[in-house]
Amino acid sequence: MRIQSMLLAGLGALALAGCAQKEVVAEAPPPPPPPGAVSGSVAADRDGDGLVDGYYTSDGIYHPNAVLMPPPPPPAPTRKGERG
């Protein structure tokens, strides 16, 4: 008798669980793409070094990151010594 009561209570709880109100939670917006990325793209690491090399757009085209200009050369050493 005890098993039948437990089974009946379990089935009743299971049946009523389907009627429970579910709270609607808004999803967080996706993070903005990093600088140099094409909007709506997927990051790509072609050489496997762990750094993002470029991006693939939804049509499958690869866009490499813009290559930054190298820094200017350092200034010439100051003249020191007897004739400096």
Stockholm file with secondary structure:
# STOCKHOLM 1.0

chainA/1-84         MRIQSMLLAGLGALALAGCAQKEVVAEAPPPPPPPGAVSGSVAADRDGDGLVDGYYTSDGIYHPNAVLMPPPPPPAPTRKGERG
#=GR chainA/1-84 SS CHHHHHHHHHHHHHHHHTTCCCCCCCCCCCCCCCTTCCTTCEEECSSSSSSCCEEECTTSCEEECCCCCCCCCCCCCCCCSTTC
#=GC SS_cons        CHHHHHHHHHHHHHHHHTTCCCCCCCCCCCCCCCTTCCTTCEEECSSSSSSCCEEECTTSCEEECCCCCCCCCCCCCCCCSTTC
//
